[in-house]
């Protein structure tokens, strides 16, 4: 085995100079689709959702909090035994609502 790597430039030059392979059967010419109207494109973009949303999250909003590393770890450990982080957070938010005399609707 030689110590020199093959030159990428030489390989590309050889490929460029090599005759093009002949296709076995002629391909039909591409058919250009008519361009959709700009009005329809604008309407489609406005109606399309910006991302995927599960049906269970329809009409809901997200709330986030920044936690210390230890608090995050503790939350994840509790979540293992109690149905996940989301279930714990919903329970905590409902407890907060009750504490402040509000209906637990989370």
C-alpha positions as CSV (number, residue, x, y, z in Angstrom):
1,X,0.0,0.0,0.0
2,X,1.4,3.4,-0.9
3,X,1.6,6.1,1.7
4,X,0.0,8.8,-0.6
5,X,-3.7,9.3,-0.6
6,X,-5.4,9.5,-4.0
7,X,-5.9,13.1,-5.1
8,X,-9.6,14.3,-5.1
9,X,-8.8,16.8,-7.8
10,X,-7.4,14.1,-10.1
11,X,-10.4,11.8,-9.5
12,X,-12.8,14.7,-10.3
13,X,-10.9,15.6,-13.4
14,X,-11.0,12.0,-14.6
15,X,-14.7,11.8,-14.0
16,X,-15.3,15.0,-15.9
17,X,-13.2,13.8,-18.9
18,X,-14.8,10.3,-19.0
19,X,-17.5,9.8,-21.6
20,X,-21.0,10.1,-20.2
21,X,-22.8,6.7,-19.8
22,X,-25.4,6.0,-22.5
23,X,-28.9,5.4,-21.0
24,X,-30.5,2.1,-22.0
25,X,-33.9,3.6,-22.9
26,X,-34.7,7.2,-23.7
27,X,-36.5,8.9,-20.9
28,X,-39.6,11.0,-21.7
29,X,-39.2,14.7,-21.5
30,X,-40.2,16.3,-18.2
31,X,-43.6,17.8,-18.2
32,X,-43.8,21.2,-16.5
33,X,-46.7,21.6,-14.1
34,X,-48.5,24.9,-14.3
35,X,-47.5,27.3,-11.6
36,X,-50.2,27.9,-9.0
37,X,-51.6,31.3,-8.6
38,X,-49.9,33.6,-6.1
39,X,-53.3,34.2,-4.4
40,X,-53.8,30.5,-3.8
41,X,-50.3,30.0,-2.5
42,X,-50.7,32.8,0.0
43,X,-54.1,31.4,1.2
44,X,-52.6,27.9,1.6
45,X,-49.7,29.2,3.7
46,X,-52.0,31.1,5.9
47,X,-54.2,28.1,6.6
48,X,-51.4,25.6,7.1
49,X,-50.4,25.0,10.8
50,X,-46.8,26.1,11.7
51,X,-45.9,22.7,13.1
52,X,-47.3,19.4,14.2
53,X,-49.6,19.5,17.1
54,X,-51.1,16.4,18.7
55,X,-54.9,16.5,19.0
56,X,-54.5,16.2,22.8
57,X,-52.7,19.6,22.8
58,X,-55.2,21.5,20.6
59,X,-56.2,24.7,22.2
60,X,-53.5,24.5,24.9
61,X,-50.5,26.7,25.6
62,X,-47.1,25.8,26.9
63,X,-45.5,27.3,30.0
64,X,-41.8,26.8,30.8
65,X,-39.6,27.3,33.8
66,X,-35.8,27.4,34.2
67,X,-34.7,25.0,37.0
68,X,-31.4,24.4,38.8
69,X,-29.6,21.2,37.8
70,X,-30.6,19.6,41.1
71,X,-34.3,20.6,40.9
72,X,-34.4,19.3,37.3
73,X,-32.9,16.0,38.4
74,X,-35.3,15.7,41.3
75,X,-38.3,16.4,39.1
76,X,-37.2,13.7,36.6
77,X,-36.7,11.2,39.4
78,X,-40.2,11.9,40.7
79,X,-41.6,11.7,37.2
80,X,-40.4,8.1,36.9
81,X,-42.8,7.0,39.6
82,X,-45.7,9.4,39.0
83,X,-46.6,9.3,35.4
84,X,-44.2,11.7,33.8
85,X,-43.1,15.3,34.2
86,X,-46.2,16.7,32.5
87,X,-48.5,14.9,35.0
88,X,-46.5,16.2,37.9
89,X,-46.5,19.8,36.6
90,X,-50.3,19.7,36.0
91,X,-50.8,18.4,39.5
92,X,-48.5,21.2,40.9
93,X,-50.3,23.9,38.9
94,X,-53.7,22.7,40.1
95,X,-52.4,22.7,43.7
96,X,-51.2,26.3,43.1
97,X,-54.6,27.3,41.8
98,X,-56.4,25.8,44.9
99,X,-53.9,27.6,47.2
100,X,-54.9,30.9,45.7
101,X,-58.7,30.2,45.7
102,X,-58.9,29.4,42.0
103,X,-60.6,26.5,40.2
104,X,-58.1,23.7,39.4
105,X,-58.5,23.7,35.6
106,X,-55.0,22.8,34.4
